[in-house]
């Protein structure tokens, strides 16, 4: 292989996006129009990977001093690549990338992998390289619904009973983003002293750039939104990016009805419905985990990898 690496520059946008579109594991979060919405907060240090003149991979990343992250500004970063790299080449590319990073002053490299269920097909081949040269720094447990499981086999008795109480709520797609953000912000501040990852202005910007990928659904009691959810849609996956309900409502069935109607809507047309993680400050939130399980979700691992670039022995590489 004649491997070459190049740091991304803004005028490379078209080349970058064209590769994401034909990759086997890139998602719309990897397009520069998504990545760059908060570019002022991150020192972009993304990398192109070439074999000769052929582009074979991308590394979305940003730099903080001597550390590289892929990517703290995204739900995941990972190695975006083509589907026809054999195992030996995967190892060679990753070894050579680490040498390139070391020569560019990187000492520590953290990579949050693309969840495997987002790929065009399931494959752990990138982990072949990650595990050969790095170690797992943290595990994230995603709760996902495999839609090969029949719709009528998903929910357990607790969830069915609660959904049955929610007949008065109507679920529909909506453009009431400001109303939902009020609900979401209030809940996060009250329960976790936190704010949404995106501001209202940012999510509206992203919605305008990716109208087919970002949707808002609400549960209504007459004309009042009492619960809402932002869906991220990619390929054949529907992902619950945000879910929130009015904190002072006594009837918790509204959010159950909302989630169930969204599952029903996307069950026939998707392969995976992702309900996200159930963690709070790195610990499993057992109540939230059970709630996701009660809709038929199962556990799927995603890894944050660490690479000790500064200790890399280039002679061994």
C-alpha positions in Angstrom: 0.0 0.0 0.0 1.1 3.6 -0.7 -0.5 5.3 2.2 -0.8 9.0 2.5 -2.6 11.2 5.1 -3.8 14.8 4.9 -5.3 17.2 7.4 -8.7 18.4 6.4 -9.1 22.0 5.2 -12.4 23.8 4.6 -12.0 23.8 0.8 -12.0 20.0 1.0 -15.7 19.9 1.9 -17.0 18.4 -1.3 -14.4 15.6 -1.4 -15.2 14.8 2.3 -19.0 14.7 1.8 -18.8 12.7 -1.4 -16.8 10.0 0.5 -19.2 9.9 3.4 -22.0 9.3 0.9 -20.4 6.2 -0.5 -18.9 4.9 2.7 -20.4 1.8 4.4 -20.5 3.3 7.9 -20.7 7.1 7.5 -23.9 8.9 8.7 -25.4 12.3 8.1 -23.6 13.5 11.3 -20.3 13.1 9.4 -21.3 15.5 6.6 -19.4 18.8 7.1 -22.7 20.7 7.1 -23.5 18.9 10.4 -20.0 18.7 11.8 -19.3 22.4 11.3 -22.4 23.9 12.9 -20.3 24.4 16.1 -16.9 24.7 14.4 -16.0 27.8 16.5 -15.9 25.6 19.6 -13.5 22.9 18.2 -10.0 23.0 16.6 -10.7 20.7 13.7 -8.0 18.1 13.0 -9.8 15.7 10.8 -7.8 13.4 8.6 -8.0 12.0 5.0 -6.6 8.6 4.4 -5.3 7.8 0.9 -3.9 4.7 -0.8 -2.0 6.3 -3.6 -4.5 8.8 -5.0 -7.5 6.8 -3.9 -9.4 8.1 -0.8 -10.1 5.1 1.5 -11.0 6.6 4.8 -11.8 9.6 6.9 -11.2 10.4 10.6 -13.5 13.2 11.9 -11.5 14.7 14.8 -10.6 17.7 16.8 -7.5 18.6 18.7 -6.9 20.0 22.2 -3.2 20.6 22.7 -1.5 17.2 22.3 -4.7 15.2 22.4 -6.9 14.1 19.6 -10.6 13.4 20.0 -13.0 11.7 17.5 -15.2 13.5 18.4 -16.4 15.4 21.5 -18.7 17.6 19.4 -20.6 14.6 17.9 -22.5 11.7 19.3 -19.7 9.6 17.8 -16.7 10.2 15.5 -15.0 6.9 14.4 -13.3 5.7 11.3 -15.4 6.3 8.2 -14.2 3.9 5.5 -15.0 1.8 2.4 -16.4 -1.6 2.5 -13.7 -3.5 0.6 -10.6 -3.1 2.8 -9.3 -6.6 3.7 -8.0 -7.3 7.3 -4.3 -6.8 6.6 -5.0 -3.4 5.0 -7.2 -2.3 7.8 -4.3 -3.0 10.2 -1.7 -1.3 8.0 -3.8 1.8 7.5 -4.4 2.2 11.3 -0.8 1.6 12.2 0.3 4.2 9.6 -2.3 6.7 10.8 -0.9 6.5 14.4 2.6 7.2 13.1 1.2 10.2 11.1 -0.5 11.5 14.3 2.7 11.1 16.3 4.7 13.0 13.8 2.0 15.8 14.1 2.5 16.1 17.8 -0.4 14.0 19.0 0.4 12.0 22.3 -3.1 10.7 23.3 -5.9 9.8 21.0 -9.5 9.1 22.0 -12.0 7.6 19.5 -15.7 7.1 20.1 -16.6 4.5 17.5 -19.6 4.6 15.2 -22.2 2.3 16.7 -22.1 -0.9 14.6 -25.9 -0.9 14.0 -25.6 2.3 12.0 -23.4 0.7 9.3 -24.9 -0.5 6.0 -24.2 -4.0 7.4 -22.9 -5.4 10.7 -19.2 -5.7 10.8 -16.6 -5.4 13.6 -13.7 -5.1 11.2 -12.7 -1.6 12.5 -12.4 -3.1 15.9 -9.8 -5.4 14.6 -7.5 -2.3 14.3 -8.7 -0.6 17.4 -8.1 -3.6 19.6 -4.7 -4.3 18.0 -3.3 -0.8 18.8 -5.5 0.6 21.6 -7.7 -0.3 24.5 -11.2 0.2 25.6 -11.5 3.4 27.7 -15.3 3.2 28.3 -18.3 1.2 27.3 -21.7 2.8 26.4 -24.7 0.5 26.5 -27.2 1.4 23.8 -30.8 0.1 23.9 -32.0 -0.9 20.4 -35.0 -2.6 18.9 -34.4 -5.1 16.1 -37.4 -4.7 13.9 -37.2 -8.4 12.9 -39.0 -8.8 16.3 -42.7 -8.6 15.6 -44.4 -5.4 16.8 -46.9 -7.3 18.9 -44.0 -9.0 20.8 -42.2 -5.8 21.9 -43.8 -4.3 24.9 -44.2 -6.0 28.3 -47.3 -5.9 30.5 -46.2 -2.7 32.4 -45.8 -0.8 29.2 -49.0 -2.1 27.6 -51.1 -1.1 30.6 -49.6 2.4 30.6 -50.1 2.9 26.9 -53.7 1.7 27.3 -54.4 4.7 29.7 -53.2 7.2 27.1 -56.1 7.2 24.7 -56.8 10.9 25.0 -53.3 11.8 23.7 -52.7 12.4 20.0 -49.2 11.8 18.6 -48.2 13.7 15.4 -45.2 15.2 13.7 -44.9 18.8 14.6 -42.9 22.0 14.1 -43.4 23.3 17.6 -39.6 23.2 18.3 -39.7 26.2 20.7 -42.4 24.6 22.9 -40.5 21.2 23.0 -37.2 22.9 23.9 -38.9 24.6 26.8 -40.0 21.2 28.1 -36.6 19.7 27.5 -34.6 22.4 29.1 -36.8 22.6 32.1 -36.5 18.8 32.7 -32.8 18.6 32.2 -32.1 21.6 34.6 -34.5 20.2 37.2 -33.3 16.6 37.1 -29.6 16.8 36.1 -28.6 20.4 36.4 -27.8 20.2 32.7 -28.7 21.6 29.3 -29.5 20.0 26.0 -26.4 19.3 23.8 -27.9 21.6 21.2 -29.4 25.0 21.7 -32.7 25.7 20.1 -31.0 27.8 17.5 -28.5 25.0 16.7 -31.1 22.3 16.3 -33.2 24.6 14.1 -30.1 25.2 11.9 -29.5 21.5 11.7 -33.1 20.8 10.9 -33.0 23.3 8.0 -29.8 21.6 6.7 -31.1 18.0 7.1 -34.9 18.2 6.9 -35.3 14.6 5.9 -33.1 13.3 8.8 -34.3 15.3 11.8 -37.9 15.1 12.8 -39.9 16.3 15.9 -43.0 14.4 17.2 -45.3 15.5 20.0 -48.0 14.0 22.2 -50.9 16.4 22.5 -53.6 16.8 25.1 -56.1 18.7 22.9 -53.9 21.5 21.6 -51.2 21.4 24.3 -47.9 19.5 23.7 -47.2 17.5 26.9 -44.4 15.3 25.6 -42.0 15.4 22.6 -39.2 13.5 20.9 -36.5 14.5 18.3 -35.8 11.6 15.9 -32.6 11.3 13.9 -33.2 9.2 10.8 -30.3 7.6 8.8 -30.3 4.8 6.3 -32.5 2.2 7.9 -32.2 3.4 11.5 -34.5 5.6 13.6 -32.8 7.1 16.7 -34.5 8.8 19.7 -32.1 11.8 20.1 -34.2 13.6 22.7 -37.3 12.5 24.6 -39.0 14.7 27.3 -42.3 15.3 28.9 -43.9 18.0 31.1 -42.3 17.5 34.6 -45.5 18.4 36.5 -47.9 16.1 34.7 -49.4 13.4 36.9 -50.2 11.2 33.9 -46.9 9.6 32.7 -48.7 7.7 30.0 -48.3 10.5 27.5 -44.6 9.9 26.9 -45.2 6.1 26.7 -47.9 6.7 24.1 -45.5 9.0 22.2 -42.7 6.5 22.1 -44.9 3.6 21.2 -46.6 5.5 18.3 -43.1 6.4 16.9 -42.0 2.8 17.2 -45.2 1.7 15.4 -44.6 4.3 12.6 -41.0 3.3 11.9 -41.1 -0.4 12.7 -42.1 -1.4 9.1 -39.5 0.7 7.3 -36.4 0.5 9.5 -34.0 -2.3 10.6 -33.1 -0.7 13.9 -34.9 1.7 16.3 -32.3 3.1 18.7 -33.5 4.4 22.1 -30.1 5.6 23.1 -28.2 4.9 26.3 -29.5 4.7 29.9 -26.6 6.2 31.8 -26.3 9.0 34.3 -22.7 10.3 35.0 -21.2 7.0 33.7 -23.5 4.8 35.8 -26.4 2.7 34.6 -29.8 4.3 35.4 -31.7 1.2 36.3 -35.1 2.9 36.1 -34.5 4.3 32.6 -32.9 1.0 31.5 -36.0 -0.9 32.5 -38.3 1.7 30.8 -36.4 1.1 27.5 -36.4 -2.6 28.0 -40.1 -2.6 28.5 -40.5 -1.4 24.9 -38.6 -4.4 23.6 -35.1 -2.9 23.4 -32.0 -5.0 23.9 -28.5 -4.0 24.9 -25.8 -3.2 22.3 -22.2 -2.1 23.1 -20.4 1.0 21.8 -16.8 1.6 22.8 -14.6 4.6 23.5 -11.1 3.7 22.5 -7.8 5.1 23.8 -4.5 5.0 21.8 -1.2 5.8 23.6 0.4 7.5 20.6 3.3 9.0 22.5 4.5 5.4 23.4 4.2 4.1 19.9 7.3 2.3 18.8 7.6 3.2 15.1 10.1 0.3 14.5 7.4 -2.2 15.4 5.0 -0.4 13.1 
